[in-house]
């Protein structure tokens, strides 16, 4: 996961020159064909025409896979080397125009509808069910956020990046132990974690801590730490990623020669530990490097999803508190069609709005409510919007066929815009018109 983070964030901490130096190494990273699952509306996949001002969401995925790791490592305990569960999922947004970088951790036990399957499961199963494309679509559809690029890493890659920066200093608030992962840190303070300890530290879900004045050798003096859920684990992962990036900067990752050395250590391997989507280009990373040349790692914003515990079909899962989640998700939706929340109203006697809803969601808009209009003799489709949502209404109108009427109202509660479907509705265009009229 951290290697994936480094590859994405290197644009923010390494600079274009360094990325140019490692172009040949990056070009050798294996690709996975997920282009059809990515949201490429409004973004360029051509390195010659790519605009460095585009805001992009990267889905960073850590795979619970120990391939390539020493057979004697404790990580192999009760583990199938071919497992396809996702151990961690982080959505990262890089917005050059706003000069912002943010990360949103998605708990592995989050209960979600699996894209294209008609049933729900924990989000960490989606990749194993249908591959990376299914995971991308599941996250995008459930959270209503676009995913522009995909980066995947296994445990071996994590160990390599920690080794490449000579360990990662982490502030340990109190002793922590998890025998199932081989984790045992008996003191507090800033401690430089070696690769094996670091991996166990970010993965533990049931850690113990030492009681005050306790004896580390006495098992009875170790008690439960925290509430044992994904949220605490997500926080450790975010903190560790930032600490690793700081360490990389301290070790000279902004120096092109240092970046090349690290890239050689990480990427020149018979068993690749990192995979990229088939649309991302080195040119895009170089553009981001130009925009974020002076960006400071401490400025990375961190978000978490509000969830509650639940039991479904005998499984301990987490349910999203959707209303509370919206503020955290808005930044990751900004500038995307998924960021346009639509209330759909039927204004004719010709039938329901089910077909229109399918058209909107297929295009990428978020339908949050549907119902009937005040009357059923509406001739021309109308898009209602408040002054604050004028831009979103304009974007939506450019997709409707024929061009709808725009109507300014004081407020629309619970949505950004309302569509009153008229008798003239003829579908949606594949590419937006230059203007809404």
C-alpha positions, 0 to 999 in steps of 0.5 A, a space after each residue: 500500500 505504501 509503495 502505491 502511495 509513494 508512486 502516486 504521491 511522488 508527483 507531490 514530493 518528488 517533482 517532474 525531473 525525478 519522475 522523468 528519470 524513472 520513466 523507463 522503470 515505471 513503464 515496466 510496471 505490469 498493467 491491469 485492463 480496467 479502463 472500462 471501469 474507470 471514470 474518464 469523463 472530463 479527463 484526458 488519457 493522452 499524455 500529449 494533451 493531458 491537462 495538469 489542472 485536472 483533479 484525479 482520484 486514485 484507488 490505492 489497494 493493498 492485497 492480502 497476498 504474501 507471494 514473494 515473502 520469506 516462507 519463514 515470515 509470520 505473515 504466512 500463518 493461516 494464509 493462502 498465498 493466492 488469496 485475493 482479499 483486499 487488506 486495505 483500500 484508500 481513495 486518494 484525490 490529487 487536485 492541482 488547481 486547489 493545491 490539495 491532496 487528500 486520502 479517504 480510507 474505506 474500511 475493509 468490512 464496509 457492507 456494499 452492493 457488489 457491482 453487477 451482482 445484485 447482492 451485497 458483501 464486504 468491500 474487501 471481497 469485491 476484487 476476488 469476486 470479479 477482479 479489480 474492475 468489480 472493486 473499482 465499480 463497487 467503490 465508485 457506485 456505492 460512494 458516488 465518487 469517480 475513480 480515475 486510476 487504480 494502483 495495487 500492491 501486495 505485501 512484498 512491495 510494502 516490505 521493499 519500500 520500508 526497506 528502501 527508506 531504511 525503516 519508518 519512524 513512527 510515534 508509538 503512543 503506548 506499547 502494542 502487541 499482536 501475536 497473530 502477526 508477530 507484532 511486539 513493541 514494548 516501549 512508547 515514543 518515536 520508534 523506527 519500524 523495520 519492514 516486518 514490524 511495520 507491516 504487522 503494525 499497519 495490519 493489526 486489528 486486535 492489538 494489545 497494550 501493556 498496563 501501566 507498570 506492567 511486565 512485558 514478559 507477563 502475558 496477563 499484563 497485556 490488555 485490549 487496546 482500543 475497540 478493535 475495529 477497522 477505523 483505528 486500523 485505517 487511522 494507523 495506515 494513514 499515519 504510516 503512509 504520511 510518515 513513510 512519505 516524510 521519510 522518503 523526502 528526508 532520504 532524498 527522494 526529491 533528488 532524481 538520482 535517489 529516486 532512480 535508485 529507489 525505483 530500481 530496488 522496488 520495480 526491477 523484480 521477477 515477481 512484480 509487487 505493484 500493478 497499475 491501471 492500463 490508462 495511467 501514463 508517466 506523462 500524467 505523473 510528470 504533469 502532477 510533479 510540475 504542479 506540486 513541486 513544493 507541496 508539503 507532506 504535512 498538508 495531506 488531508 485525511 478523511 474517514 467514513 462514518 460507520 456503525 457496527 452491524 451483523 448481517 447473515 452472521 457476519 460482523 460488518 460496518 454500515 455507512 452512515 450515509 447522511 454523515 458521510 456526504 461532507 467527506 465525500 463531496 471533495 472526492 466528487 468535486 468536478 465529477 458527474 457523480 457530484 451532481 445529486 439529482 431528484 427525478 420527477 415525472 411530469 408526464 402520463 407516459 409512464 415512470 421515470 425508471 428509464 430516465 434514472 437508468 440513463 442518468 446513472 449510466 452517464 455517471 450522475 447520482 440520482 438521490 430521489 425520485 417521484 412525481 411532479 405537481 402536474 403531468 402535462 409538462 411538455 418540455 423537460 425542465 432542470 430546476 436549480 438554486 443559484 449555488 448549483 447553477 454550474 451543476 445544472 448547466 453540466 446536467 443540461 448539456 447531457 439531456 436530449 433535447 436541451 431542457 429549460 433551466 429554472 432558477 428556484 430559491 432552494 432544493 432540499 436534499 439534492 443539487 438539481 431537480 429534473 421534471 421529465 417532459 414529453 419531449 425527453 429523448 434520452 442523453 447524449 454520449 458527449 456533452 454539448 458545448 452549451 446547455 442550450 
